[in-house]
Structures are given as structure tokens and as C-alpha cells.
């Protein structure tokens, strides 16, 4: 007569496999949640599209954006920032939104600064900026200068001054539209390194 009893060794092996599978599911779940949190609130990858930041950044380069820093201190002059030009559909989810349009620009004017553009150059608080990164002449493009930057806003320009849509066209940028600071270039590999 056959016995329908399961041996203790077989039962233990079955429980061990189930426990290991649950541990794997839990580990993968935690990894996915952490990846979403890091992408949503700490670091993000950005793709350069166009030539408005030449000769500092070039089309199709991939960057790492540090998102947390501006929670602790405001942007500084010279920072290369990622700003939200057009809002996406699902703002509060830490995933890329295909409807969101971001711009990459350099911070030139901070709250309280007086920014002027004349003779192809930029002046802040009466002093001409030394801008070795700027390509071409800086023209006002119809914006009235000088301007005083109000609280919680910045004035931004692309480094390629003759081919950039920036504060001269889109206006001053609210702090809450700044997604983060571009800190590292990861692609192409020949350009791998920090961004200045």
C-alpha cells in the first residue's frame, strides 16, 4: 500500500524554495522602488538636443543631473541647469514624461542682479562678464535691458549666443522650474567627465 505522506525533507525543500523566491521578489521590488526614488529626487539622465550650448555641450550628449542640491542652496551664476520649459502630463511620478520639454541653459543673473546686454556682451551689476564659454555675440533679441532679476527667478542664456532660445525669448525662469544642475557627461565616452 502506497503512502500519501510527504517526507519532512521534501516539505522543508519546498518551503525553502518558496522563501527564496519571495526574498528575490522583495529584493527586486525594493531595487525598483529605490531606482524610481533616485531618478525622481536625486539624479536624472538628460539628453542634449540641439546646439544652443555649444561649445560646452553638443547635440546627443548624455548628462547626469543632480536634482537635490537646489533644495539646500539656490543656483549660482555659471551653473548649467536643466529647466522645465513645458510641463508634462504626470508631474508627480518619478518617470520620464514624453510630453515634458526641458532646456539646458547657463545661469547668468541671480535675484537682485541687474543684467544688461550691450555691444555684444553681458554685464551684471555694471561689470562685464568674462565668458570664455560663450560662442558668438550676445544680442538682446528685442528684450529691454537693463533688467533687475526679482526674487526666486534667474536669467539664463545658452552658451551659443547666436543660436539659443533662452531668457531673451522665454523670459526669466522661476526657481520651481529648475530640475537640477548638470554635473557629469556620460556619453559619448570620449567626452566622459565633469561639466564646467
N, C-alpha and C positions, 0 to 999 in steps of 0.2 A: 504494500500500500504506500502511495506517494504522499509525502508531507507537503502542505502548502505554507509551511512556516518559512519566514525569511531569516537567514542567518544574521547574527549581530554584526559580523564583519561587513556583509553586503549592505545592511541598513546604515552603518557608520560611513561606508564609502559613498552612498547616495547622499547622505546629509552633508558630507564634506564637499562633494561636487556642487551641491546647491548653495552652500555657504560661500564657496569660492566664486561661483557665478554672480551671486548677489554683491560680493565685495568688488568684483570687476565693474558691475553696473553702477555701483555707488561711486567708485573711483572715476569712471568716465563721466558720470553726471557732475561730479564736483569739478573736474577739469573743464568741462564745457561752461559751467556757470562762472568759474574763475576767468576763463578766456573772454566771455562776454563782459564781465565787470572790468577787466583790464582794458579791453578795447573801448568800452563805453566811458571810462572815467580816468584812465591813466595814460595809456599810449594808444595811438592810432596810426595807421599807414595812410599816406596821401600820395596821389599821383599828380605830377606836374603836367598840366595841359596847356600848351602854347608857349610863347617865347617872351612873355611880359616880364620875366625875372632874369633874362639873360644879362650879363654873362655869369651870374651867380648860379642859377638853376636853369636846366634845359628841359625841353619837352620830353615826356615819357620817363623822367627820373622818378624814382620812388623814395619817399621820405618817411621818417618816423617823427610823429608829432607828440610832444609832451603836453598833456592836457591838464594836469593837476597844478602846475606851477602858478598859474594866474589866480588860483584860489587864495594863494598866500601873499602875492605881491602883484602890483599892476604891471602891464607891459612896460618895457624900456625902449628908448629910442634905439633904433638899429635892429631890434628883434624882427625876425622873419616869422610872420604869423599865418595861420590858416583861419580864414574868416568865412562865416556863413553868409553867402550872398543871397541865396534863395532857400527858404525853409523847405524841408522835406515833409512828407505826409505823417510819418510816425516819429516824432521828435524825441519821445522818452524811451525808445527802445535802443539798446546799445548795439545796433546792427546798421550796416551801411544802408542808406536810403537812396534809391535810384533817382528820386525827384529833387534831391538836395544839390545845390550848386555851391561849391566852395571856391574861394580865391586865395591865392598865395601872394602876400604883399609884405613890404617892409614898413615898420612903424617909423614915422618921421616926426610927427607932432604929438605931444602929450598934453593932458589937461593943463590949462593955464598958459601954454606956449602961444606965441604969436608967430605964425608961419607966413612967409612971403615968398613969392616966386618972381624973380626979375632977372633980366639979362641971361636967361638960360640956366640959372642956378637957384638953389633953395636957401633961404635964410630963416633961421629960427632965433627968435628974440634978438633980432638985429645982427646976428653973426652968420656969415656964410658957412654952410656945412661943407666939411671935407668929405666928399663921397667917392672914394676910389672904385666902388662897386657900380656906380651909375653909368649907364650907357646912353649916349646922346644928350641933347639939350633938354632941360626941363622947362616946359611951357605951361602957362595957366589953363589953356584949353577952355577959355570962356568963364572960368571961375573967378570971382572977385577976390583979390588979395590986397593987403594982408588980412588974415583971419585969426581970431583968437579961439583956441580949442576949448570948448566947455568941459565941465566935469563929466567923467565916465565916457569919454569919447577919445578917439585917436584919429590922426590924419595919416593915411598910408599912401605909398607910391610903389609902383613896380620899378625894378632896377633898370629895365629897358624903357627909359622915359618917353621915347617917341612912339612906343607901341605897347601901351598899358592902359587898361581900364581900371582906374583907382579912385582915390578920393576926389580927384579933379572932375570925375564924371559921376561917380556913385555917391559922393558925399562922405561926411565923417562917419566913422564906424563906432557903434556902441560897444562897450566892453562885453555885453552879453552875447554879441555876435562873434566874439573871438573864441575859436575852438581850442587853440593851443599854439605852442611855439614849435616851429620846425627845428629839430636839433640834430638829425642824422640822415645822411643819404645812404640808402642800402642797395640801390640799383641805378645804373649798371655797376658791376663790381669794380670796374676801373676807377669809378668816382666815389667808391665807398669811403665814408668818413664823416666827420662833423661839418656842420654848416656855419658859415660866418656871415 
